[in-house]
Amino acid sequence: MSVSAPERPGAVDAPVRRAGSGRWVLGVLVPLALLAAWQLCSTLGVFTRVQLPPPADVLRAAVDMWGTGELQRNIAISTQRVLLGFLWGAGLGVVLGGLTGLLRSVSALLSPTIGALRAVPSLAWVPLLGLWIGIGETPKIVLIAIGAFFPVYTTVHSALSHLDPALVEVGRAYGRSGVRLFTEILLPATAPSLLSGLRLALAQAWLFLVAAEILNGAMGLGFQLTNGQNVGRTDQMLLAIILLAVLGKLSDVLLGLVEQRVKRNRS
């Protein structure tokens, strides 16, 4: 009888690492292709320099704005608004999603109204929030929270609605009820769906940020977009779009790492 040699430490993980690096290389190809196409369009005169400045002009605008501190302020205030709005919206989504997912009477009462409000475009809230709350940070954060609320609410409500009822009985058998039953038994059971909802909510938060800052803001990346349009600085507009894409992707990657860790711990 032959005995197979023990596997070397890390031998199993090596193909996984190689596959991960291969996906990373593939993921970079499209941005590089877009950058090359951008440079070609600028060089060949497909668009004028005002319509589409070359990448070097956008980089120069970034250096200039960084030197004055304007770029850091815009990034910091936009990130702060997204995080605050995301936390408020996601927290409310968990609470209401939990209530409607567990209690049929609450679901019958709230679900139709929440479903109708979900269809309201983000820009429709802007004038009302300005009228009700006024100007300043609060209406921006509330608008972002509205955007973050619906994905979390939907995923939590759906996950709890499809949970095995036996899980509730097991929790009660171990002395869990009310809030403790929800936070210690049911919510962890919905963790994969919740994390997916949080990633969607974070993406929505960045989208609603732009709506808030474009229409009512004196700082931030959304304001940089409109200000660049008003003063004819397309390079600043493109810089704001690139930064929004990078920040949005970076935040999604961080939440994705948390999601992967949760899935590994559950397996």
Secondary structure, 3 states (H helix, E strand, C coil): CCCCCCCCCCCCHHHHHHHHHHHHHHHHHHHHHHHHHHHHHHHHCCCCCCCCCCHHHHHHHHHHHHHHCHHHHHHHHHHHHHHHHHHHHHHHHHHHHHHHHHCHHHHHHHHHHHHHHHCCCHHHHHHHHHHHHCCCHHHHHHHHHHHHHHHHHHHHHHHHHCCCHHHHHHHHHCCCCHHHHHHHHHHHHCHHHHHHHHHHHHHHHHHHHHHHHHHCCCCCHHHHHHHHHHCCCHHHHHHHHHHHHHHHHHHHHHHHHHHHHHHHHHC
